[in-house]
Amino acid sequence: MPSITTTATARFDSNGGHPFVLRSDTVTILPGSTSHVISVIDDTDGHFDDDRGMAPRLDGDQILSGTIHAGGSVI
């Protein structure tokens, strides 16, 4: 993800569920970045919290960072 940066110690590689510290860490999207809509199914509460119930998953095939991921893939 060359167009986004963060001050978080874990960067974007933490799968522990809590990579950012509220009101402390920042995420910066660099000028000239493009955005893409990703359709996600979240059967719990829409907060992408995979500690409760089913984890969020892709709603149909999606392209992320140039790679096609199958619908239903857990994110």
C-alpha positions as CSV (number, residue, x, y, z in Angstrom):
1,M,0.0,0.0,0.0
2,P,2.4,2.7,-1.2
3,S,-0.3,5.5,-1.0
4,I,-1.2,5.2,2.7
5,T,1.0,5.6,5.8
6,T,0.4,5.2,9.5
7,T,2.2,6.1,12.8
8,A,1.0,2.9,14.4
9,T,3.8,0.7,15.7
10,A,2.2,-2.5,14.1
11,R,1.8,-0.7,10.8
12,F,-0.9,-2.4,8.7
13,D,0.4,-5.9,9.5
14,S,-1.3,-6.5,12.8
15,N,-3.9,-9.3,12.7
16,G,-4.4,-9.0,16.5
17,G,-7.6,-7.0,16.1
18,H,-6.3,-3.7,17.6
19,P,-3.5,-2.3,15.4
20,F,-4.4,1.4,16.2
21,V,-4.5,3.5,19.4
22,L,-7.6,5.7,19.5
23,R,-6.7,9.4,19.5
24,S,-3.0,8.6,19.2
25,D,-2.2,6.9,15.9
26,T,-2.8,8.5,12.5
27,V,-3.5,7.1,9.0
28,T,-2.6,9.4,6.1
29,I,-3.7,8.9,2.5
30,L,-1.2,10.6,0.3
31,P,-2.1,13.2,-2.3
32,G,-2.9,11.7,-5.7
33,S,-4.2,8.4,-4.3
34,T,-7.1,6.7,-5.9
35,S,-9.9,5.0,-4.1
36,H,-11.9,1.9,-4.8
37,V,-15.2,0.7,-3.5
38,I,-15.0,-2.7,-1.8
39,S,-18.2,-4.5,-0.9
40,V,-18.1,-6.3,2.4
41,I,-20.6,-8.5,4.3
42,D,-20.5,-8.0,8.1
43,D,-23.1,-10.1,9.9
44,T,-22.2,-8.8,13.3
45,D,-22.5,-5.0,13.9
46,G,-20.7,-3.3,11.0
47,H,-17.5,-2.6,13.0
48,F,-15.3,-5.3,11.4
49,D,-14.9,-6.9,14.8
50,D,-14.1,-10.6,14.2
51,D,-14.0,-11.4,17.9
52,R,-17.8,-11.9,17.9
53,G,-19.7,-14.0,15.5
54,M,-18.7,-14.4,11.9
55,A,-15.7,-12.4,10.5
56,P,-16.3,-9.8,7.8
57,R,-16.0,-11.2,4.3
58,L,-16.0,-10.0,0.7
59,D,-19.4,-9.7,-1.0
60,G,-18.5,-11.1,-4.4
61,D,-15.1,-11.1,-6.2
62,Q,-13.0,-8.0,-5.4
63,I,-9.7,-6.6,-6.7
64,L,-7.4,-5.6,-3.8
65,S,-3.9,-4.2,-4.7
66,G,-4.2,-5.7,-8.1
67,T,-5.1,-9.2,-6.9
68,I,-8.5,-10.8,-7.4
69,H,-9.9,-12.2,-4.2
70,A,-12.9,-14.5,-4.3
71,G,-16.3,-13.6,-2.9
72,G,-16.7,-14.9,0.7
73,S,-13.0,-14.4,1.5
74,V,-12.5,-13.4,5.1
75,I,-10.9,-9.9,5.5
